[in-house]
Amino acid sequence: MKVDYGNSPECLNDLSAEQQADLIGWIRDVLIPARRVYSPNSYIMKHDFEREPKGFYVTNGMFKGAMLAAGFPPVNPREVNWRFRVEPSWELNAWEKRGLGTYTRGRLMRNRWRERGYVVAMRNQWRRITEYDTACQREGRMKLLVLRGARLAEIILDTYPAGFRLTDAAVLDMAALFDKLSPSGRNWSITNNCLAVIRRVPAWRIEEVAAALVKIAQGCLVGAAGDSGASMKPT
């Protein structure tokens, strides 16, 4: 079957080198290999890329060419709209879909939490939790995990993967923040200037609290003479 140029993977070359890199990078971020054939085809998936904050219009052919460049061959190259043996690397949960105004399965998007310095997951999202923990250990990043429920959440901060401890000043700042949320002190703890945990955080405040913790912890990377905040890596 003859395919028009707009559906040909060769038209990927009509994009600039920067645009090609953005599109291919997005594909590698949102998809991973799988045994089963993914239901959404190339034409459907291209719209998910276009919806991204930094997305732009691409033809079906451009997307097909980018999938090849990203290392994902089609199940049947004779089809106009290619299908692939892939699956989303980042499954959206119900409340994330509500926020995006989408209720269909398979919506592709980048992990929007990573650039904020923390990850939000439901307690039953073992894959998301495990992958985040592994990534923090591998990349030497601070771990800040928000375990969200319907109304309340638990927030866990661990600086150990990043190899530093919280300064005494940072501990005081976190304690003041936690005390506002739980004045009794029963729902929070800070251990060894390294591990901070607060429970029963209202769901509507999790992003505010997580962002405040990121800011406090990042301030420790500058360091302060005479403070207990220090590197835990061997010298």
C-alpha positions as CSV (number, residue, x, y, z in Angstrom):
1,M,0.0,0.0,0.0
2,K,1.3,3.4,-1.0
3,V,1.7,5.8,2.0
4,D,1.5,9.5,1.5
5,Y,4.5,11.6,2.6
6,G,2.7,12.9,5.7
7,N,2.5,9.4,7.0
8,S,6.0,8.4,6.0
9,P,8.6,8.1,8.8
10,E,11.0,9.9,6.4
11,C,9.3,13.2,7.1
12,L,10.9,13.2,10.6
13,N,13.8,15.0,8.7
14,D,11.5,18.0,8.2
15,L,11.9,18.8,11.8
16,S,15.0,20.7,13.1
17,A,17.6,18.8,14.9
18,E,16.5,20.3,18.2
19,Q,12.8,19.4,17.5
20,Q,13.8,15.8,16.6
21,A,15.8,15.5,19.8
22,D,12.8,16.8,21.9
23,L,10.4,14.4,20.2
24,I,12.7,11.3,20.5
25,G,13.6,12.2,24.1
26,W,9.9,12.5,25.0
27,I,9.2,9.1,23.5
28,R,12.1,7.5,25.4
29,D,10.9,9.1,28.6
30,V,7.2,8.0,28.4
31,L,7.5,4.5,26.8
32,I,9.2,1.3,27.7
33,P,9.4,-2.0,25.8
34,A,6.6,-4.5,26.5
35,R,5.5,-7.9,25.2
36,R,1.9,-6.9,24.4
37,V,0.9,-4.6,21.6
38,Y,0.0,-1.2,23.0
39,S,-3.6,-0.2,22.0
40,P,-3.0,3.5,21.1
41,N,-1.3,3.7,17.7
42,S,1.2,6.3,16.4
43,Y,-1.6,8.7,15.4
44,I,-3.1,8.7,18.8
45,M,0.2,8.9,20.7
46,K,1.4,11.9,18.7
47,H,-1.5,13.9,20.2
48,D,-0.2,13.2,23.7
49,F,3.1,14.7,22.7
50,E,1.4,17.8,21.2
51,R,-0.5,18.3,24.6
52,E,2.8,18.5,26.5
53,P,3.7,22.0,27.7
54,K,6.7,22.0,25.4
55,G,5.1,19.9,22.7
56,F,4.4,21.0,19.1
57,Y,2.6,19.8,16.1
58,V,4.0,16.7,14.4
59,T,2.6,14.6,11.6
60,N,1.9,10.9,11.9
61,G,4.9,10.2,9.8
62,M,7.2,12.3,12.0
63,F,6.1,10.4,15.0
64,K,6.6,7.1,13.3
65,G,10.1,8.1,12.4
66,A,10.8,9.3,15.9
67,M,9.6,5.9,17.3
68,L,12.1,4.1,15.0
69,A,14.9,6.5,16.1
70,A,14.0,5.8,19.7
71,G,14.4,2.1,19.2
72,F,10.8,1.0,18.8
73,P,10.0,-0.9,15.6
74,P,6.4,-1.3,14.5
75,V,4.4,-4.5,14.7
76,N,3.3,-4.1,11.1
77,P,5.1,-1.4,9.0
78,R,2.5,-1.8,6.3
79,E,-0.2,-0.2,8.5
80,V,-0.7,3.5,8.1
81,N,-1.0,4.0,11.9
82,W,1.7,2.0,13.4
83,R,1.3,0.0,16.6
84,F,4.1,-1.0,18.9
85,R,5.0,-3.4,21.7
86,V,5.4,-0.7,24.4
87,E,3.7,0.5,27.5
88,P,3.7,3.8,29.5
89,S,6.6,4.2,31.7
90,W,4.6,6.5,34.0
91,E,1.0,5.4,34.6
92,L,-1.3,8.2,35.7
93,N,-3.5,7.5,38.7
94,A,-7.1,8.5,39.0
95,W,-6.6,11.9,40.7
96,E,-3.9,12.9,38.2
97,K,-6.3,12.1,35.4
98,R,-9.0,14.2,37.0
99,G,-6.7,17.1,37.2
100,L,-5.9,16.7,33.5
101,G,-9.5,16.3,32.5
102,T,-8.9,12.9,31.0
103,Y,-10.4,9.6,32.0
104,T,-9.1,7.2,29.3
105,R,-6.3,4.7,29.8
106,G,-2.9,5.1,28.2
107,R,-2.5,8.9,28.3
108,L,1.2,9.5,27.8
109,M,3.0,12.3,29.6
110,R,6.4,12.9,31.2
111,N,6.8,12.5,34.9
112,R,5.9,16.0,35.9
113,W,7.0,15.5,39.5
114,R,10.7,14.8,38.8
115,E,11.5,18.4,37.9
116,R,9.8,19.5,41.2
117,G,12.2,17.4,43.2
118,Y,9.6,14.9,44.6
119,V,7.2,12.1,43.5
120,V,3.6,11.6,44.4
121,A,2.2,8.1,44.4
122,M,-0.8,6.1,45.7
123,R,0.2,3.5,48.3
124,N,-0.8,0.7,45.8
125,Q,1.5,2.1,43.0
126,W,4.4,-0.2,43.9
127,R,6.0,0.1,40.5
128,R,6.1,3.9,40.7
129,I,7.4,3.8,44.3
130,T,10.1,1.2,43.5
131,E,11.3,2.8,40.4
132,Y,11.6,6.2,42.1
133,D,13.6,4.6,45.0
134,T,15.9,2.9,42.6
135,A,16.4,6.1,40.6
136,C,17.3,8.0,43.7
137,Q,19.9,5.4,44.7
138,R,21.3,5.2,41.2
139,E,21.5,8.9,40.6
140,G,22.5,10.0,44.1
141,R,19.4,12.2,44.5
142,M,17.5,13.1,47.6
143,K,14.4,11.0,48.1
144,L,11.1,12.9,48.7
145,L,8.1,10.6,48.4
146,V,4.5,11.7,48.9
147,L,2.2,8.7,49.6
148,R,-1.2,10.0,48.8
149,G,-4.6,8.7,50.0
150,A,-8.1,10.1,49.2
151,R,-7.9,12.8,51.8
152,L,-4.6,12.5,53.6
153,A,-0.9,11.8,52.7
154,E,2.3,10.8,54.3
155,I,5.5,12.6,53.2
156,I,8.9,11.0,53.5
157,L,12.2,12.8,53.0
158,D,15.5,10.9,53.0
159,T,18.8,12.7,52.2
160,Y,20.9,9.5,52.5
161,P,20.8,8.7,48.8
162,A,22.2,12.1,48.0
163,G,25.0,11.7,50.5
164,F,24.3,14.6,52.9
165,R,22.6,15.4,56.2
166,L,20.3,18.2,57.1
167,T,21.9,21.1,58.9
168,D,20.7,21.9,62.4
169,A,19.0,25.1,60.9
170,A,17.2,23.0,58.3
171,V,16.0,20.6,61.0
172,L,14.6,23.6,63.0
173,D,12.9,24.9,59.8
174,M,11.3,21.5,59.1
175,A,10.2,21.1,62.7
176,A,8.5,24.5,62.5
177,L,6.7,23.5,59.3
178,F,5.6,20.1,60.7
179,D,4.5,21.7,64.0
180,K,2.0,23.9,62.1
181,L,0.5,20.8,60.5
182,S,0.6,18.6,63.6
183,P,1.1,20.7,66.8
184,S,0.9,17.6,69.0
185,G,4.0,16.2,67.4
186,R,2.5,12.8,67.2
187,N,2.4,12.7,63.4
188,W,6.0,13.7,62.5
189,S,9.6,12.8,63.2
190,I,13.1,13.8,62.1
191,T,15.8,11.2,62.6
192,N,19.6,11.6,62.5
193,N,19.4,14.9,60.5
194,C,18.6,12.6,57.5
195,L,15.1,11.2,57.6
196,A,12.0,13.3,58.0
197,V,8.5,11.9,58.0
198,I,5.1,13.6,58.5
199,R,1.8,11.8,58.3
200,R,-1.8,13.0,57.9
201,V,-1.0,15.9,55.6
202,P,-4.3,17.2,54.0
203,A,-4.3,16.2,50.3
204,W,-4.8,19.7,49.2
205,R,-1.6,20.8,50.9
206,I,0.8,18.1,49.7
207,E,2.4,20.1,46.9
208,E,2.9,23.2,49.2
209,V,4.5,21.1,51.9
210,A,6.6,19.0,49.5
211,A,7.9,22.2,47.8
212,A,8.8,23.7,51.1
213,L,10.8,20.6,52.1
214,V,12.7,20.6,48.8
215,K,13.6,24.3,49.4
216,I,14.8,23.6,52.9
217,A,16.8,20.5,52.0
218,Q,18.4,22.2,48.9
219,G,19.7,24.9,51.2
220,C,21.8,22.3,53.0
221,L,23.8,21.7,49.9
222,V,25.5,25.0,50.4
223,G,26.7,24.0,53.8
224,A,27.5,26.0,56.9
225,A,30.7,25.9,59.0
226,G,30.3,24.4,62.4
227,D,26.9,22.9,61.6
228,S,26.1,19.2,61.8
229,G,24.9,19.1,58.2
230,A,27.7,17.2,56.4
231,S,28.5,14.8,53.7
232,M,27.9,11.2,54.4
233,K,30.2,10.1,51.6
234,P,33.6,8.7,52.4
235,T,36.5,11.1,51.9
